[in-house]
Amino acid sequence: MPATRFDIRLQRPLAGGAAFGAVGPYEELKGTLRFSIDPKNGANERIADVALAPRDHAGRVEFESDVSILLPVDRRRCSGRVMLDVVNRGNTVAVPNFNRATRPNFVPGADPDPPVDPGDGFLMRRGFVVISCGWQIDLPEVPGLLGLRGPEALDANGNRITGRVYTQLQTPVTATHLLLSDRGHRPYPSGDLDERDAVLLVRDQPDGEATTIDRARWRFARAQGGAIVPDACYVWLEGGFEKGRLYQIAYTAIGAPVVGLGIAALRDAAAWLKHGTAREGNPASDVLRYVYAYGRSQTGRLLRTAVYNDLNVDEQGREALDGIIANVAGGLRGEFNQRFGQNSKDRPHMMDCVQPATDQDLHRRLLARGSKLKVFYTNSSAEYHRGDASLAHTNAEGTRDVASGPSARVYHFAGTEHGLGVWPPTWEKLAPADPSEPSENSQNLRNTIDYAPLLRACLVNLDRWVTEGVEPPPSRHPRLADSTAVPFEALHAVFDRIPGAHYPRHHARPCRLDFSVLPPRPGPACGSLVSAVDAERQRDRRYRAAGDRRAARRPHRLEPPAFVDRRRRPAAGLRGRDDSVRAHAPRARGLRRSAPVHRGTLPLARRLSRARSPGRPGTRRAALHARGRRRARGGARGAGLGPLDRLRRRA
């Protein structure tokens, strides 16, 4: 068993010992899970550079992960199911997304062990054990983030490895120097501060023309106290880096940690909970049978990479994961299993991880060996406009639909943004993915639609597929065959009717670049597509919730929304043109109607004009307007405001 020991440093009740229905109270176990893998075992042969990692006296490679486990105090009440929370840049995602819970914002000096918010207890009431496992070897050094500590690959003579690295840098304010990494992660230091072959480019669009900055104008250094200090982890530019512009640097780095051990840690943590004994530290031995992994954004791409590399078989030849939900990953993979891989990279123009993208290609190795792993690939509309989500179900040219394979489903959550919607509406990003991220404001109010009910329905259907063999509904997403998948430019006519929407005129499509050299050579653009928009619905209608209305009031009793419910088909008014079902926002503080699908694109002035209008007598708007005014007269600090007055007061 590769997972050899679990050192618990913190044990405490969850939510003060509150009971979660018939399952009862939960507790959290937090500590370090230690691993030891055989680099010669066939299960590990596709882990990049594992054969070059230092070994212990038994010839095995050792590493360790930060782990948090939430499980019932009475282990007999476990449902036998595990949610593997594939943490995003060290932050938990499963409980915040499925339970509608908040997650802590870790910054230097903050409490590394804040209480876990269980939200509405969705996973707990179903008896899930939730394990959040660190896998990233290059996290910023911030207490509280869940990471991995592992070895560095060495050459045949025991020396550190050097190699070419390609990194994109961008700053929201003018800066004299920048860290050689994405979002404050640990950089790969330059192996030669005076390297003549190092290249620094600048451009204004990911696919725009690049300008090479003269080597005499920049150096590996940082500004300190009025002086320029040599530093292998920073780049300094004469005149400074301009805000918003894209700087891309290619240089020779030194020191190559075995990045792919992160996927091994996730795989072996899952196998440990299913098959490990109490002697190996398993806190719920002999009661857990099924493990479902959930990753969002960065870690959705990680799971796509793990599937592509078929790293789901443990050293005993057993499937570690039974199911996967890779959420908002688009059609990308990532540099999660390669030498000098950068885990935080997420730009298709910076990675050789765009093609292949369809599940038929990703699952080729799984199908060849008869794997039973089931996978849901779910995306919001944001991933389509980023330029790569459509590649998950078309060919690279975007000229032909590609059907889902027998072990996968692809779903589009129509009218949603990358993250779960927030209420009340805001321009600001609520929580950064890592401590170094600057504050972020959008030109329009952010999307308010909460697609958590759809994620829950996916989990229910995935569980039925794995445990009972009940097939989920077929994939639903934009298609060329019925003209619901269209080029970006086709939406100009619709969005131009909305005053102040500012729909972009340029869309950077992912390109098939030649990464045999760095910087990569140019290549043809992929045929990226977006979901067609019905102009009348976009302009006038408000889409209603799919599924059981009572479930919105009692989330812990949620029934699957209609788009994943085999028993009924939603009415035509619930469907987008691409046959996907519209998500809904649960009732919040008196809000009695669903948010419009594209509400985030409506400018504030137009919303206020609607909010100030009392509507015709006897209509729903008139009633809401009158109720809001009554509450405003009697409320304190906005607590009693109706939805329309609350929106007006915010302005």
C-alpha positions as MATLAB code, in Angstrom:
seq = 'MPATRFDIRLQRPLAGGAAFGAVGPYEELKGTLRFSIDPKNGANERIADVALAPRDHAGRVEFESDVSILLPVDRRRCSGRVMLDVVNRGNTVAVPNFNRATRPNFVPGADPDPPVDPGDGFLMRRGFVVISCGWQIDLPEVPGLLGLRGPEALDANGNRITGRVYTQLQTPVTATHLLLSDRGHRPYPSGDLDERDAVLLVRDQPDGEATTIDRARWRFARAQGGAIVPDACYVWLEGGFEKGRLYQIAYTAIGAPVVGLGIAALRDAAAWLKHGTAREGNPASDVLRYVYAYGRSQTGRLLRTAVYNDLNVDEQGREALDGIIANVAGGLRGEFNQRFGQNSKDRPHMMDCVQPATDQDLHRRLLARGSKLKVFYTNSSAEYHRGDASLAHTNAEGTRDVASGPSARVYHFAGTEHGLGVWPPTWEKLAPADPSEPSENSQNLRNTIDYAPLLRACLVNLDRWVTEGVEPPPSRHPRLADSTAVPFEALHAVFDRIPGAHYPRHHARPCRLDFSVLPPRPGPACGSLVSAVDAERQRDRRYRAAGDRRAARRPHRLEPPAFVDRRRRPAAGLRGRDDSVRAHAPRARGLRRSAPVHRGTLPLARRLSRARSPGRPGTRRAALHARGRRRARGGARGAGLGPLDRLRRRA';
ca = [
       0.000    0.000    0.000;
       1.697    3.254   -1.161;
      -0.064    5.271    1.580;
       1.927    4.152    4.607;
       0.919    6.408    7.504;
      -1.501    9.163    8.472;
      -0.116   11.506   11.116;
      -3.051   13.349   12.693;
      -2.212   16.734   14.167;
      -5.761   18.058   14.626;
      -9.001   16.289   15.539;
     -12.152   18.337   16.184;
     -15.937   18.175   15.783;
     -17.457   19.622   12.636;
     -19.934   22.468   13.131;
     -19.652   22.224   16.896;
     -20.842   18.611   16.912;
     -24.151   19.305   15.153;
     -25.944   16.249   13.790;
     -26.480   15.891   10.046;
     -29.764   14.025    9.920;
     -29.653   10.281   10.476;
     -25.889   10.219    9.824;
     -25.254   12.149   13.024;
     -22.299   14.396   13.875;
     -19.081   14.636   11.874;
     -15.495   15.297   12.836;
     -12.428   16.590   11.016;
      -9.072   14.828   11.019;
      -6.235   16.976    9.741;
      -2.627   15.984    9.254;
      -0.058   14.494    6.905;
      -0.536   11.443    4.685;
       2.770    9.772    3.827;
       3.421    7.848    0.619;
       6.046    5.463   -0.712;
       5.744    4.277   -4.324;
       7.695    1.839   -6.463;
       9.021    3.713   -9.526;
       9.332    0.406  -11.414;
       5.705   -0.588  -10.902;
       3.626   -0.396  -14.094;
       1.087    1.846  -12.350;
       3.764    4.548  -12.042;
       5.579    4.249  -15.359;
       3.768    7.231  -16.896;
       4.681    9.586  -14.027;
       7.226   11.909  -15.623;
      10.753   11.657  -14.122;
       9.733    9.351  -11.270;
      12.570    7.052  -12.328;
      14.996    9.941  -11.674;
      13.771   10.662   -8.144;
      15.955    9.735   -5.148;
      14.914    6.459   -3.472;
      14.935    5.098    0.051;
      16.701    1.924    1.194;
      13.863   -0.186   -0.268;
      14.123    1.466   -3.681;
      10.908    3.443   -3.268;
      10.147    7.152   -3.762;
       8.776    8.955   -0.706;
       6.596   12.068   -0.505;
       3.817   13.475    1.685;
       0.575   15.469    1.401;
      -1.442   17.753    3.646;
      -4.833   16.140    4.187;
      -8.169   17.021    5.792;
     -10.810   14.318    6.247;
     -14.454   14.943    7.223;
     -16.247   11.784    8.326;
     -19.078   10.625   10.615;
     -18.156   10.162   14.260;
     -20.011    6.840   14.080;
     -18.165    5.184   11.188;
     -20.985    2.661   10.748;
     -23.170    5.475    9.418;
     -20.906    6.162    6.449;
     -22.718    5.537    3.176;
     -19.638    3.822    1.764;
     -18.987    6.781   -0.541;
     -16.016    9.141   -0.595;
     -15.727   12.565   -2.162;
     -12.100   13.190   -3.140;
     -11.763   16.973   -3.026;
      -9.034   17.858   -5.525;
      -8.049   21.151   -3.955;
      -7.554   24.209   -6.187;
      -4.228   25.938   -5.523;
      -4.381   24.538   -1.989;
      -8.008   25.575   -1.337;
     -10.898   23.169   -0.766;
     -13.594   23.127   -3.458;
     -15.934   20.169   -2.879;
     -17.729   21.301    0.292;
     -17.941   24.959   -0.853;
     -19.421   23.912   -4.222;
     -21.735   21.040   -3.251;
     -22.759   22.341    0.178;
     -22.961   26.041   -0.760;
     -20.425   26.776    1.945;
     -17.837   29.516    2.296;
     -14.152   28.748    2.119;
     -11.450   30.564    4.069;
      -9.169   33.046    2.352;
      -5.643   32.111    3.400;
      -3.118   34.934    3.572;
       0.216   35.227    5.391;
      -0.416   35.454    9.120;
      -3.974   34.086    8.989;
      -5.183   31.123   11.054;
      -4.052   27.979    9.174;
      -6.836   25.913   10.751;
     -10.069   27.943   10.588;
     -13.318   26.096   11.327;
     -14.788   24.267    8.330;
     -18.088   25.694    7.137;
     -20.340   22.708    6.254;
     -22.868   24.913    4.458;
     -26.253   23.210    4.255;
     -24.715   19.778    4.867;
     -25.637   18.217    1.503;
     -22.705   15.777    1.441;
     -22.882   15.023    5.158;
     -26.562   14.132    5.147;
     -25.751   11.581    2.481;
     -23.027    9.981    4.574;
     -20.108   10.984    2.347;
     -16.574   10.967    3.676;
     -14.778   14.015    2.246;
     -11.001   13.934    1.873;
      -9.207   17.089    0.745;
      -5.738   16.077   -0.404;
      -2.833   18.353   -1.240;
      -1.152   17.535   -4.553;
       0.675   20.701   -5.627;
       4.419   20.830   -5.115;
       4.803   24.533   -6.005;
       2.267   26.304   -3.789;
       3.078   29.715   -2.307;
       4.409   29.412    1.227;
       1.177   30.403    2.946;
       0.026   28.507    6.072;
      -3.318   26.748    5.623;
      -2.968   25.803    1.961;
      -2.996   22.037    1.372;
       0.087   21.040   -0.608;
       2.571   18.270   -1.314;
       6.234   17.895   -0.457;
       8.274   15.644   -2.712;
      11.683   15.052   -4.257;
      13.466   16.675   -7.176;
      14.570   14.645  -10.188;
      18.350   14.253  -10.612;
      20.456   13.248  -13.602;
      22.604   10.098  -13.778;
      25.410   11.845  -11.900;
      23.133   13.068   -9.108;
      23.123   16.655  -10.365;
      20.141   18.989  -10.603;
      18.417   19.046  -13.974;
      18.269   22.102  -16.214;
      15.751   22.772  -18.973;
      13.732   25.326  -20.887;
      10.754   27.038  -19.200;
       8.047   29.231  -20.766;
       6.044   31.499  -18.443;
       3.487   34.281  -18.883;
       3.547   37.331  -16.595;
       0.906   40.032  -16.241;
       0.434   42.804  -13.703;
      -2.618   45.003  -12.877;
      -0.324   47.927  -12.014;
       2.990   49.142  -13.354;
       5.797   47.092  -11.778;
       9.597   47.285  -11.835;
      10.044   43.509  -11.439;
       7.905   40.354  -11.486;
       8.167   36.859   -9.992;
       8.939   34.167  -12.588;
       5.709   32.269  -12.009;
       1.949   32.368  -12.376;
      -0.064   33.851   -9.486;
       2.673   33.896   -6.900;
       3.574   30.200   -7.097;
       7.108   28.998   -6.463;
       9.094   29.810   -9.594;
      11.718   27.780  -11.404;
      14.918   29.779  -10.790;
      17.096   30.758  -13.689;
      20.140   28.541  -14.072;
      22.204   31.365  -15.583;
      21.549   35.005  -14.709;
      23.415   36.129  -17.832;
      21.836   33.660  -20.259;
      22.014   35.177  -23.737;
      19.390   32.820  -25.204;
      16.712   33.907  -22.724;
      13.845   35.692  -24.518;
      11.302   38.208  -23.190;
       8.286   38.974  -25.385;
       5.392   41.396  -24.977;
       1.998   41.389  -26.696;
      -1.480   42.761  -26.116;
      -3.527   39.699  -27.062;
      -2.738   36.009  -26.486;
      -2.775   35.503  -30.259;
      -1.446   38.951  -31.112;
       1.849   39.916  -32.687;
       4.746   39.608  -30.233;
       7.545   42.136  -29.786;
      10.909   40.907  -28.548;
      12.354   43.114  -25.799;
      16.056   43.776  -26.211;
      18.115   41.590  -23.848;
      20.071   44.633  -22.632;
      16.866   46.136  -21.192;
      16.064   43.340  -18.741;
      17.777   40.965  -16.349;
      17.096   38.306  -13.741;
      16.883   40.638  -10.776;
      14.574   42.711   -8.576;
      14.530   46.286   -7.370;
      15.343   46.752   -3.709;
      16.044   50.008   -1.896;
      16.813   51.870   -5.094;
      19.260   49.196   -6.286;
      18.898   46.366   -8.808;
      19.705   43.120   -6.982;
      20.447   39.927   -8.981;
      17.806   37.270   -8.220;
      17.242   34.023  -10.130;
      13.514   34.016   -9.265;
      12.620   37.482  -10.612;
      12.831   39.443  -13.845;
      13.489   43.217  -13.884;
      12.679   45.440  -16.875;
      14.098   48.853  -17.593;
      11.178   51.298  -17.515;
       8.964   48.738  -15.790;
       6.262   46.292  -16.833;
       3.102   47.960  -18.113;
      -0.200   47.035  -16.546;
      -2.412   44.657  -18.499;
       0.117   43.708  -21.158;
       1.164   40.083  -21.635;
       4.846   39.351  -21.022;
       6.143   35.899  -21.940;
       9.602   34.719  -20.972;
      11.550   31.649  -22.113;
      14.719   30.793  -20.201;
      16.804   27.897  -18.879;
      15.798   26.917  -15.352;
      17.447   24.633  -12.825;
      15.755   22.186  -10.444;
      12.909   19.920  -11.628;
      10.606   18.561   -8.888;
       8.672   15.428   -9.872;
       5.426   17.272  -10.557;
       3.446   14.140  -11.487;
       3.596   12.857   -7.911;
       0.585   15.078   -7.295;
      -1.630   12.783   -9.381;
      -0.109    9.765   -7.644;
      -0.985   11.265   -4.253;
      -4.640   11.690   -5.240;
      -4.830    8.189   -6.688;
      -3.192    6.531   -3.688;
      -5.203    8.533   -1.142;
      -8.365    7.207   -2.797;
      -7.011    3.640   -2.824;
      -5.977    4.004    0.835;
      -9.494    4.901    1.962;
     -11.004    2.022   -0.043;
      -8.478   -0.679    0.788;
      -6.190    0.564    3.568;
      -6.236   -0.936    7.039;
      -6.251    0.618   10.485;
      -2.575   -0.310   10.721;
      -1.924    2.017    7.786;
      -3.862    4.790    9.493;
      -7.156    4.432    7.612;
      -9.747    6.077    9.923;
     -12.682    4.251    8.290;
     -11.295    0.890    7.237;
     -13.667   -1.713    5.762;
     -16.610    0.713    5.289;
     -15.769    2.697    2.134;
     -16.364    1.272   -1.352;
     -16.727    4.075   -3.906;
     -14.608    7.171   -4.478;
     -15.698   10.114   -6.644;
     -13.206   12.871   -7.452;
     -14.317   16.469   -7.899;
     -12.111   19.145   -9.399;
     -13.015   22.614  -10.618;
     -11.136   24.831  -13.056;
      -7.426   24.117  -12.419;
      -8.152   20.745  -10.838;
     -10.744   19.873  -13.460;
      -7.858   20.163  -15.921;
      -5.764   18.029  -13.580;
      -8.402   15.278  -13.656;
      -8.564   15.470  -17.457;
      -4.783   15.009  -17.468;
      -4.993   12.032  -15.100;
      -7.602   10.413  -17.353;
      -5.495   11.040  -20.463;
      -2.436    9.458  -18.810;
      -4.556    6.639  -17.311;
      -3.157    7.121  -13.818;
      -6.132    5.573  -12.036;
      -4.734    2.081  -11.370;
      -2.913    1.530   -8.075;
       0.128   -0.697   -7.560;
      -2.148   -3.685   -6.909;
      -3.898   -3.218  -10.251;
      -7.157   -1.855   -8.748;
      -9.160    1.158   -9.932;
      -8.665    3.954   -7.391;
     -11.449    6.295   -8.549;
     -14.886    5.067   -9.562;
     -16.166    8.369  -10.915;
     -15.011   11.887  -11.749;
     -16.704   15.271  -12.099;
     -14.316   17.605  -13.913;
     -16.048   20.970  -13.636;
     -15.352   24.165  -15.631;
     -12.117   22.784  -17.070;
     -13.078   23.636  -20.641;
     -11.302   21.478  -23.198;
      -7.849   21.856  -21.623;
      -5.436   19.643  -19.785;
      -2.375   21.097  -18.041;
       1.307   20.763  -17.185;
       0.591   18.437  -14.276;
       2.806   15.553  -15.371;
       5.828   16.880  -17.218;
       9.319   18.100  -16.463;
       9.279   21.757  -15.392;
       5.469   21.659  -15.383;
       3.731   24.738  -13.996;
       0.596   23.659  -12.133;
      -1.077   27.063  -12.105;
      -0.890   27.692  -15.873;
      -4.331   28.053  -17.434;
      -3.848   29.840  -20.761;
      -4.208   27.685  -23.888;
      -1.609   29.761  -25.752;
       0.996   28.946  -23.097;
       0.624   25.147  -22.919;
       0.930   22.190  -25.227;
      -2.215   20.793  -23.628;
      -5.047   21.819  -25.968;
      -5.189   18.758  -28.208;
      -6.390   16.076  -27.868;
      -9.476   17.365  -26.071;
     -12.530   15.119  -26.679;
     -13.409   12.426  -24.173;
     -13.013    9.792  -26.898;
      -9.337   10.763  -27.167;
      -8.820   11.254  -23.429;
     -10.339    7.852  -22.609;
      -8.492    5.864  -25.254;
      -6.166    4.132  -22.770;
      -9.003    3.541  -20.297;
     -11.179    1.857  -22.915;
      -8.278   -0.242  -24.185;
      -7.939   -1.939  -20.806;
     -11.671   -2.113  -20.079;
     -11.728    0.452  -17.269;
     -15.098    1.064  -15.577;
     -14.266    4.664  -14.626;
     -17.179    7.049  -15.313;
     -16.598   10.756  -15.982;
     -18.793   13.852  -16.203;
     -17.307   16.898  -17.946;
     -19.311   20.005  -17.007;
     -18.768   23.561  -18.206;
     -20.330   26.968  -17.793;
     -20.748   29.422  -20.649;
     -17.531   31.149  -19.571;
     -15.353   28.253  -20.751;
     -16.885   28.476  -24.209;
     -16.053   32.175  -24.450;
     -12.558   31.505  -23.137;
     -12.216   29.612  -26.396;
     -11.691   25.962  -25.627;
     -14.767   24.263  -24.113;
     -16.251   23.429  -27.504;
     -13.101   21.458  -28.340;
     -14.272   18.874  -25.796;
     -16.995   17.817  -28.241;
     -15.776   18.849  -31.723;
     -12.738   18.153  -33.841;
      -9.820   20.580  -33.599;
     -11.003   22.560  -36.611;
     -14.474   23.015  -35.135;
     -16.097   21.594  -38.267;
     -17.535   18.335  -36.921;
     -19.337   17.212  -33.765;
     -17.709   14.379  -31.818;
     -20.062   12.153  -29.826;
     -19.344   11.281  -26.208;
     -17.872    7.871  -25.530;
     -19.618    5.144  -23.519;
     -17.984    6.109  -20.206;
     -18.403    9.900  -20.318;
     -20.968   12.669  -20.443;
     -20.486   16.327  -21.422;
     -22.924   18.898  -19.999;
     -23.189   22.655  -20.530;
     -24.676   24.694  -17.676;
     -26.222   27.333  -19.923;
     -26.139   30.986  -18.906;
     -23.714   30.528  -15.989;
     -20.273   31.921  -15.274;
     -17.077   30.176  -14.200;
     -17.927   30.222  -10.495;
     -21.168   29.671   -8.663;
     -23.300   32.789   -8.859;
     -23.387   35.187   -5.917;
     -26.090   37.297   -4.314;
     -26.420   40.245   -3.969;
     -25.035   41.244   -7.380;
     -21.503   42.597   -7.341;
     -18.754   43.729   -9.697;
     -16.042   42.235   -7.500;
     -14.501   38.787   -7.315;
     -15.290   37.480   -3.843;
     -12.280   35.274   -3.119;
      -8.995   34.964   -5.034;
      -7.625   31.551   -5.957;
      -4.367   32.393   -4.180;
      -3.026   35.150   -1.888;
      -1.074   36.970   -4.600;
      -4.060   37.643   -6.841;
      -5.079   41.306   -7.014;
      -8.645   42.443   -6.556;
     -10.705   41.946   -9.683;
     -13.621   44.017  -10.949;
     -15.777   43.321  -13.988;
     -17.360   45.886  -16.321;
     -20.822   44.372  -15.705;
     -22.365   42.894  -12.582;
     -21.299   39.296  -12.079;
     -23.644   36.452  -12.858;
     -26.001   35.601   -9.986;
     -27.027   32.107  -11.117;
     -26.046   29.371   -8.675;
     -25.489   26.077  -10.477;
     -24.856   24.065   -7.290;
     -28.165   22.172   -7.789;
     -26.867   20.947  -11.138;
     -23.601   19.773   -9.584;
     -25.589   17.890   -6.948;
     -27.709   16.277   -9.629;
     -24.558   15.236  -11.478;
     -23.240   13.590   -8.317;
     -26.512   11.728   -7.763;
     -26.549   10.498  -11.349;
     -22.861    9.597  -11.315;
     -23.416    7.552   -8.165;
     -26.360    5.726   -9.747;
     -24.303    5.020  -12.849;
     -21.440    3.551  -10.816;
     -23.384    1.654   -8.154;
     -26.563    0.600   -9.994;
     -25.631    0.759  -13.650;
     -28.335    3.379  -14.328;
     -27.224    5.321  -17.389;
     -27.347    9.117  -17.020;
     -29.003   11.250  -19.708;
     -26.976   11.757  -22.888;
     -24.566   14.647  -23.212;
     -26.161   18.066  -23.727;
     -24.129   20.900  -25.147;
     -23.948   23.154  -28.229;
     -23.811   21.206  -31.491;
     -22.959   22.006  -35.075;
     -25.615   19.569  -36.271;
     -28.495   21.734  -35.036;
     -26.739   25.128  -35.367;
     -26.560   25.680  -31.605;
     -22.735   25.828  -31.757;
     -21.685   28.982  -33.574;
     -18.609   31.212  -33.996;
     -18.099   34.029  -31.482;
     -18.912   36.625  -34.093;
     -22.436   35.284  -34.531;
     -23.394   36.729  -31.131;
     -22.499   40.323  -31.971;
     -25.933   41.082  -33.362;
     -27.653   39.894  -30.173;
     -25.396   41.522  -27.600;
     -25.166   44.773  -29.520;
     -28.860   45.314  -28.750;
     -28.026   45.586  -25.045;
     -26.805   49.105  -24.248;
     -23.411   49.045  -22.584;
     -22.899   45.276  -22.866;
     -19.535   45.751  -24.639;
     -19.400   42.281  -26.131;
     -15.732   41.716  -27.178;
     -14.839   42.220  -30.809;
     -11.719   40.054  -30.624;
     -11.661   36.458  -29.390;
      -8.325   34.718  -28.933;
      -8.835   31.201  -30.200;
      -6.433   28.510  -28.942;
      -3.740   27.731  -31.503;
      -1.936   24.512  -32.344;
       1.527   25.845  -31.571;
       4.787   23.997  -32.073;
       6.238   23.540  -28.578;
       9.332   21.679  -29.790;
      11.101   24.996  -29.203;
      10.450   27.777  -26.680;
       8.997   30.280  -27.324;
       6.747   28.052  -29.441;
       6.388   28.496  -33.181;
       3.043   29.810  -34.492;
       0.401   27.363  -35.665;
      -3.170   27.310  -36.979;
      -6.015   28.394  -34.705;
      -8.528   25.846  -33.428;
     -12.154   26.133  -34.478;
     -13.573   27.329  -31.171;
     -17.338   27.787  -30.929;
     -19.870   29.172  -28.442;
     -23.499   28.448  -27.657;
     -26.041   30.173  -29.886;
     -28.275   32.716  -28.138;
     -31.974   33.095  -28.836;
     -32.383   36.847  -29.299;
     -35.960   36.970  -27.992;
     -35.196   34.955  -24.864;
     -32.003   36.869  -24.310;
     -33.861   40.143  -24.405;
     -37.179   39.479  -22.737;
     -37.545   36.257  -20.774;
     -36.592   35.134  -17.324;
     -35.883   31.454  -17.177;
     -37.451   29.422  -14.429;
     -35.788   26.792  -12.313;
     -35.531   23.211  -13.493;
     -36.532   20.467  -11.098;
     -38.446   20.403   -7.857;
     -39.229   23.899   -6.480;
     -39.437   22.535   -2.956;
     -35.849   21.361   -3.284;
     -34.683   24.974   -3.564;
     -36.175   25.633   -0.143;
     -34.809   22.392    1.325;
     -31.463   21.803   -0.413;
     -30.652   18.712    1.625;
     -33.648   17.002    0.008;
     -32.715   18.031   -3.489;
     -34.063   15.996   -6.354;
     -31.995   15.952   -9.545;
     -32.924   18.853  -11.843;
     -34.833   17.878  -14.927;
     -31.848   17.905  -17.253;
     -30.395   14.870  -15.510;
     -33.683   13.267  -14.502;
     -34.634   10.366  -16.730;
     -38.251   10.363  -15.579;
     -39.384   13.631  -17.122;
     -38.471   16.106  -19.822;
     -38.685   19.811  -18.964;
     -41.005   22.087  -20.808;
     -39.687   23.790  -23.923;
     -39.455   27.118  -22.097;
     -36.809   25.678  -19.777;
     -34.456   24.729  -22.576;
     -31.738   26.671  -24.297;
     -31.359   26.359  -28.010;
     -28.567   23.844  -27.452;
     -30.983   21.569  -25.529;
     -29.264   22.314  -22.207;
     -31.463   23.240  -19.273;
     -31.225   26.657  -17.685;
     -29.789   26.818  -14.197;
     -31.605   28.696  -11.464;
     -30.836   30.763   -8.416;
     -32.502   29.597   -5.165;
     -34.704   32.070   -3.362;
     -32.723   34.584   -1.394;
     -34.020   37.286    0.929;
     -37.418   37.590   -0.638;
     -36.341   37.138   -4.248;
     -39.282   35.395   -5.883;
     -38.113   34.980   -9.411;
     -35.139   33.424  -11.110;
     -32.320   35.569  -12.365;
     -32.210   35.951  -16.138;
     -29.792   33.637  -17.868;
     -27.527   36.408  -19.100;
     -28.154   38.835  -16.249;
     -24.463   39.534  -15.884;
     -24.488   41.215  -19.292;
     -27.235   43.693  -18.451;
     -25.841   47.120  -17.576;
     -26.825   48.583  -14.231;
     -28.742   51.480  -15.776;
     -31.104   49.112  -17.534;
     -31.650   47.089  -14.371;
     -32.392   50.222  -12.403;
     -34.854   51.417  -15.012;
     -36.684   48.129  -14.559;
     -36.390   48.275  -10.787;
     -37.761   51.825  -10.548;
     -40.728   51.044  -12.760;
     -43.716   49.915  -10.681;
     -45.193   48.036  -13.644;
     -48.806   47.826  -14.676;
     -51.376   47.565  -11.838;
     -52.118   43.979  -10.953;
     -48.855   42.598  -12.364;
     -46.194   40.724  -10.421;
     -43.743   43.588  -10.851;
     -46.218   46.032   -9.335;
     -46.722   43.755   -6.335;
     -42.977   43.338   -5.844;
     -42.458   47.086   -6.156;
     -45.113   47.872   -3.572;
     -43.815   45.237   -1.155;
     -40.271   46.525   -1.530;
     -41.365   50.087   -0.733;
     -43.240   48.930    2.345;
     -40.190   47.042    3.599;
     -37.913   49.975    2.858;
     -40.019   52.255    5.064;
     -39.808   49.861    8.008;
     -36.413   48.214    7.539;
     -33.089   48.998    9.186;
     -29.879   49.326    7.138;
     -31.526   47.559    4.210;
     -32.380   44.366    6.119;
     -36.063   44.594    5.194;
     -35.728   45.830    1.654;
     -37.507   44.012   -1.119;
     -35.417   42.791   -4.058;
     -36.081   45.799   -6.296;
     -35.393   48.419   -3.619;
     -32.330   46.480   -2.487;
     -30.887   46.671   -5.990;
     -31.677   50.400   -6.216;
     -30.154   51.114   -2.817;
     -26.931   49.356   -3.833;
     -26.610   51.714   -6.789;
];
